[in-house]
Amino acid sequence: MSTIYVKPERKSDEVLGLVRSAIKGQVARLELGLDQAEKRLAPFETKYGVSSDHFISEMTAEDLEGGDDEYATWAGEYRLVERLKRKLQQLREIGYGDSDDLQLDQVDN
């Protein structure tokens, strides 16, 4: 887990709130993008009766009616979904620490 420490000159609660709010907003945007990308995968999965995980690990362009174009589109959406999931996981794992704790950590090192 990553921890964010904020040590502003004044009103650290306000700045930390802004940071949390910005991260929360980014999470919401990524979730929306993930939902849309997953919806774009669904027609491929339905058409071929396989999961996107199976597609990416087992299939080639020759297995698809649409050939290279269809393969590139499906694979691109799949990779987008995977990137969005990784980014969401990273943001959701962020912790928020008191800047006083950071000073103690620096003194200990």
MARGUMAR-196970 format. One record per residue (C-alpha): residue in one letter; x, y, z. Coordinates in steps of 0.02 Angstrom, whole numbers, plus 32768, in hexadecimal, padded with zeros to 4 digits. Each point is the difference from the previous one (the first is absolute). Example, Ala and Ser with C-alpha at 12.3 -4.5 7.8 and 13.67 -1.06 7.14 Angstrom:
<recs>
A82677F1F8186/S804580AC7FDF/
</recs>
This chain:
<recs>
M800080008000/S803C80AF7FD8/T7FE480888080/I7FED80B87FD8/Y8039807C8082/V7FCE80B77FF1/K80628085805B/P7FB980A87FCA/E802C80A38052/R7F4E8016803F/K7F617F9C8019/S80417F547FD4/D7F517FB68010/E7FC5806C7F6F/V80917FD07F90/L7FF27F49802B/G7F46800B7FD9/L8029804A7F56/V807A7F737FDD/R7F817F7D8035/S7F7B80537F96/A807180067F67/I802A7F488013/K7F497FD5801C/G7FD3805F7F61/Q80867FA37F9E/V7FBF7F5A8042/A7F51802E7FC7/R803F802D7F51/L80637F5F7FF4/E7F6A7F998039/L7F9580517F7A/G80847FDD7F7D/L80117F4C803C/D7F447FE67FF7/Q7FFA80447F4F/A80947F977FC7/E7FB67F62804C/K7F5E80247FA3/R8064800A7F5E/L804B7F548025/A7F577FAD801B/P7FCC7FF57F48/F80A37FA67FD5/E7FED7F868090/T7F4A7FDE7FD0/K80277FEC7F47/Y808B7F82801C/G7FC37FB280A2/V80A58019805C/S804180748086/S807980897FD2/D80837FA9806B/H7FED7F647F94/F800480687F62/I80A18059802E/S805A7F618033/E7FBF7F827F81/M7FBF80537F63/T804D80527F67/A7FBD80737F79/E7FE17F697F93/D7F817FC18080/L7F93809B7FE9/E7F8780277F73/G804080B27FFA/G80B67FCD7FF8/D8088807C8031/D7F8B80948018/E7F8E7FA38077/Y80947FB6805D/A805280AA8015/T7F5F804D803F/W7FDC7F76807D/A80B47FF5803C/G800A80BD8011/E7F638007806B/Y803F7F6F8069/R80A680578020/L7FA480A0802C/V7F967FA2807F/E809D7FB5804E/R805680AB800C/L7F678050804E/K7FF37F748080/R80B780168031/K7FED80BC8013/L7F637FEB8068/Q80557F828071/Q80938076801B/L7F8E8092802B/R7F917F988072/E80997FC68061/I803980AF802B/G8002802780B8/Y800380AA804F/G80768026808E/D80168089807E/S8094806E7FD5/D803A7FF080B5/D801B7F477FDE/L806E802D7F6D/Q8070806B806F/L80157F6E8076/D802E7F8D7F6F/Q8083807B7FC3/V804C800F80AF/D800A7F43800F/N80617FED7F5C/
</recs>
